[in-house]
Amino acid sequence: MADKKGFEAALIDLERAVNQLENGDLSLDEALQVFSDGVQQAELCRKALQDVELQVEQLLKQADGSLQSEAFDDEQ
């Protein structure tokens, strides 16, 4: 993904989509588009959280008991 969106920005967009859908003022086509965009934002958030979880696991899983951060491949 060339244009990486930050977790916070994706979360704000997801919250906006949820608010629009809950408001109920959208046509069916608009609601479907907003829902689709929300699913994409949720996936971006899920991936960002998964990447952070991997970083934490790599930090904590040192054979000698020491804590050391390791780079991970972002394209896994």
GINORTA-V155413 format. One record per residue. BURIAL is b if it has 24 or more other ideal C-beta (glycine too) atoms within 12 Angstrom, else e. Layout:
BURIAL + BURIAL
//
This chain:
e + e + e + e + e + e + e + e + e + b + e + e + b + b + e + e + b + e + e + e + e + e + e + e + e + e + e + e + e + e + e + e + e + b + e + e + b + b + e + e + b + e + e + b + b + e + e + b + e + e + e + e + e + e + e + e + e + e + e + e + e + e + e + e + e + e + e + e + e + e + e + e + e + e + e + e
//
